[in-house]
Amino acid sequence: MEWKSLLSAQREYREYKKTDIRNAFQRDYDRIIFSNIFRRLQNKTQVFPLPGSQMVHNRLTHSLEVASVGRSIARLVSKTLCDKFGNDFLNEIYDIDIIVSSACLAHDLGNPPFGHSGEETISSYFTDGPGQKLKDMMPEYQWSDLASFEGNANAFRQLTHQFAGRRQGGMSLTYATLATLVKYPYLSYNKGGKKKYNVFYSEKETFKKVMDGCGIPCLDENNFVYARHPLSYMMEAADDICYLILDMEDAHKRGIVATQKIDRFFTSFFKKEETWFFERKESIYETVTDDNERMAFLRATVINKLVECVAKVFIDNYDDIMNGNFEKALVSHLPDHEKNAMEKCREFSLKNIYKHPTVVKVELTGFNVIGSLVDEFVNAALEPQKIYNKKLLSLIPEQFKNNEDDLYSRVQVVLDYISNMTDLYAVQLYKDLRGIR
């Protein structure tokens, strides 16, 4: 792969204004920041309940922090590559920090209310619930989108689909930003044994246009399987770092995990011979006595170290990444010490944070609320002529409606509407439909 094509500034249907002080990639960043769909993330759950007295993360703050970390990784990689290949190389990769930041901002835009619980609820409705009856009513390549509803694929749809009354090309981001967003460059029906994918059947042609436009190798033309854009590894690493480390910090703020335990986990990222860290920690602790502030120092120091580590992994595997041969995520190739520290944090979080009663209650709420809404609106889409269903379907904003009459498109209207809801809106609509005050 070549950077000249990988950093394609081409976009659908909108012309780049050369008089604008911003370049094409800066415009991408601004379009996402100022969009309604991005602002709605402030009322979507990250892990812990919303709202609350403790200032824990929501999807909006998480996305902003991922963008910050992604920018740092990209800048460090850019500097190292320029040191290796010469300063002239900077002209080829000058904007990679902006592109990675933009993709990081957009990476959760497709998540339905209640996060991953919402995804599981939608999928289980079609695989284990009343939605099973639809399986024999549509082709497998469409059914698989419903049976394994995926927020990553929905993000690509939200950014590229022309909703009713809106401009062609959706947000019309550059091909480089859209390709960087794609962590799983294939469709649902050919994902094999993999859990995730990045493209719904309805967006396959747009996906092909974006990937071809960036000069990314197609590994299987019949099934739309591509190699990954090199910058997608940086976006993925930023997300991997942030959700794990910051979820642990949130758990500490909520009083779920003791200060001493979080301290030990974060400190474990540093070897004994890294005396600078322990000297710095001792110095900070002498003046800073607030536990939350101490954990913030540790969190920042751990993230900084992981940024340096994943940047080095990218550089060390540069040829394989550029040839499309690199396997797994950057964090999977961390040095043994840092990798073991992350694994211990992940194991602890799975047992003690993500299964904590406060988190489970949010997930159960999501199953009831989202499951009920999907059931009502899908049934209405199947039999729109009934009086109740007509009234129900009238609640769907015009932007989500389309003129297609096939079953797949009608169900997508419902899922577009529900996935764009905030947690609070979904709960309120659920109450309204049941007369609950």
Secondary structure as GFF3:
##gff-version 3
##sequence-region A 1 437
A	DSSP	alpha_helix	3	6	.	.	.	ID=ss1
A	DSSP	alpha_helix	24	33	.	.	.	ID=ss2
A	DSSP	alpha_helix	36	39	.	.	.	ID=ss3
A	DSSP	three_ten_helix	40	43	.	.	.	ID=ss4
A	DSSP	alpha_helix	59	85	.	.	.	ID=ss5
A	DSSP	three_ten_helix	87	89	.	.	.	ID=ss6
A	DSSP	alpha_helix	90	93	.	.	.	ID=ss7
A	DSSP	alpha_helix	96	106	.	.	.	ID=ss8
A	DSSP	alpha_helix	115	127	.	.	.	ID=ss9
A	DSSP	three_ten_helix	130	137	.	.	.	ID=ss10
A	DSSP	alpha_helix	140	147	.	.	.	ID=ss11
A	DSSP	alpha_helix	151	160	.	.	.	ID=ss12
A	DSSP	alpha_helix	175	181	.	.	.	ID=ss13
A	DSSP	three_ten_helix	188	190	.	.	.	ID=ss14
A	DSSP	three_ten_helix	201	203	.	.	.	ID=ss15
A	DSSP	alpha_helix	204	213	.	.	.	ID=ss16
A	DSSP	beta_strand	218	220	.	.	.	ID=ss17
A	DSSP	three_ten_helix	221	223	.	.	.	ID=ss18
A	DSSP	beta_strand	225	226	.	.	.	ID=ss19
A	DSSP	alpha_helix	230	253	.	.	.	ID=ss20
A	DSSP	alpha_helix	259	267	.	.	.	ID=ss21
A	DSSP	alpha_helix	275	287	.	.	.	ID=ss22
A	DSSP	alpha_helix	291	316	.	.	.	ID=ss23
A	DSSP	alpha_helix	318	323	.	.	.	ID=ss24
A	DSSP	three_ten_helix	330	333	.	.	.	ID=ss25
A	DSSP	alpha_helix	336	352	.	.	.	ID=ss26
A	DSSP	alpha_helix	357	382	.	.	.	ID=ss27
A	DSSP	alpha_helix	387	393	.	.	.	ID=ss28
A	DSSP	three_ten_helix	398	400	.	.	.	ID=ss29
A	DSSP	alpha_helix	407	419	.	.	.	ID=ss30
A	DSSP	alpha_helix	423	434	.	.	.	ID=ss31
###
